[in-house]
Amino acid sequence: MTILLVGYPIIVYVVIKYFGVRAAALLLITLLVPRAIHLKIYNRKDFLLILVQVVSVLLLASLTLVFKNPLFLQQLPALISLFLFCSFGFTLFKPPPMVERFARLVQDDLTHDERSHCRVVTYIWVGFFLIHAVIIEMLTLVASFDAWTVYTGVLGYIFMGIIFSGEYIVRKKSFGRFKNNLLDRCLQHILLNHQVKNPNIKNEGK
């Protein structure tokens, strides 16, 4: 399901370009119906979340079949971004913030400064997901199908990668906690050789 959602814009674009709008809708239904049956048989822990995703795509695909309009299929990336906007935003009012929850999966003993950092980063992701959804919807309504595909299938992920990478570097520069992997070893060498040594930095390579 994750692979389908990540590659969704490219899949939709290719199928519509070469086989038509209804072919794209039928393909999605063909891929998702077995998934829905599988969820019904195997009561997974994340059943409800995946079921919502499956039903949403099936609904959009069904509307596309009826009206023969790709506009419905183009809505899914915006809906996903809005869902993430709400999920991350909700945790700002019901702590801990989403980024802190992720951080505690690998490092439970967060300092006060690290928790503050996680809250700020959660705000950044909330803002990104909202802006991302608005851009997608504007492209859907007023731009070409090609422009929608380039943004949702390529540029959007590049922007996410920039935010993720930038946050990772800032976090390592501010708090250290370097692990014993190639990326962290490289960052440790670069960052510690270009700044006054920070007494708060901890090396967890061992």
TAJOQUI-V356370 format. One record per backbone hydrogen bond with DSSP energy under -1.0 kcal/mol. NH is the residue of the N-H (numbers start at 0). CO is the residue of the C=O. E is the energy in kcal/mol with one decimal. If there is no record, write none. Layout:
# TAJOQUI-V356370
NH/CO/E, NH/CO/E
This chain:
# TAJOQUI-V356370
4/0/-2.3, 5/1/-2.6, 6/2/-2.5, 10/6/-2.6, 11/7/-2.8, 12/8/-2.4, 13/9/-2.7, 14/10/-2.3, 15/11/-2.4, 16/12/-2.5, 17/13/-2.0, 18/14/-2.9, 23/19/-1.5, 24/20/-1.9, 25/21/-2.8, 26/22/-2.3, 27/23/-2.1, 28/24/-2.2, 29/25/-2.7, 30/26/-2.1, 31/27/-2.1, 32/28/-2.5, 35/31/-2.5, 36/32/-2.3, 37/33/-2.5, 38/34/-2.1, 39/35/-1.7, 40/36/-1.9, 41/37/-2.9, 43/41/-1.8, 46/43/-1.4, 49/45/-2.2, 50/46/-2.7, 51/47/-2.2, 52/48/-1.9, 53/49/-2.8, 54/50/-2.9, 55/51/-2.3, 56/52/-2.2, 57/53/-2.5, 58/54/-2.5, 59/55/-2.3, 60/56/-2.6, 61/57/-2.4, 62/58/-2.3, 63/59/-1.8, 64/60/-2.0, 65/61/-2.0, 66/62/-2.6, 67/63/-2.2, 71/68/-1.2, 73/69/-1.8, 74/71/-1.3, 78/74/-2.2, 79/75/-2.6, 80/76/-2.1, 81/77/-2.2, 82/78/-2.3, 83/79/-2.3, 84/80/-2.3, 85/81/-2.4, 86/82/-2.4, 87/83/-2.9, 88/84/-2.3, 89/85/-2.4, 90/86/-1.0, 91/88/-1.1, 92/89/-1.1, 93/89/-1.2, 100/96/-2.0, 101/97/-2.0, 102/98/-2.5, 103/99/-2.4, 104/101/-1.1, 105/102/-1.4, 106/102/-2.0, 109/107/-1.8, 114/110/-2.2, 115/111/-2.2, 116/112/-2.3, 117/113/-2.3, 118/114/-1.8, 119/115/-2.1, 120/116/-2.5, 121/117/-2.0, 122/118/-1.9, 123/119/-1.9, 124/120/-2.3, 125/121/-2.4, 126/122/-2.5, 127/123/-2.5, 128/124/-2.8, 129/125/-1.8, 130/126/-2.4, 131/127/-3.3, 132/128/-2.1, 133/129/-2.1, 134/130/-2.7, 135/131/-2.4, 136/132/-2.3, 137/133/-2.5, 138/134/-2.6, 139/135/-2.3, 140/136/-2.0, 141/137/-2.8, 142/138/-1.3, 147/143/-2.0, 148/144/-2.1, 149/145/-2.5, 150/146/-2.2, 151/147/-2.8, 152/148/-2.6, 153/149/-1.3, 154/149/-2.4, 155/150/-3.6, 157/153/-1.9, 158/154/-2.7, 159/155/-2.0, 160/156/-2.4, 161/157/-2.2, 162/158/-2.2, 163/159/-2.7, 164/160/-2.8, 165/161/-2.8, 166/162/-2.5, 167/163/-2.1, 168/164/-2.3, 169/165/-2.4, 170/166/-2.6, 171/167/-2.3, 172/168/-2.5, 173/169/-2.3, 174/170/-2.9, 175/171/-1.4, 176/201/-2.0, 177/201/-1.2, 180/178/-1.4, 184/180/-2.6, 185/181/-2.2, 186/182/-2.6, 187/183/-2.8, 188/184/-2.0, 189/185/-2.5, 190/186/-3.3, 191/187/-2.0, 193/190/-1.1, 200/197/-1.6, 201/174/-1.0, 203/177/-1.7
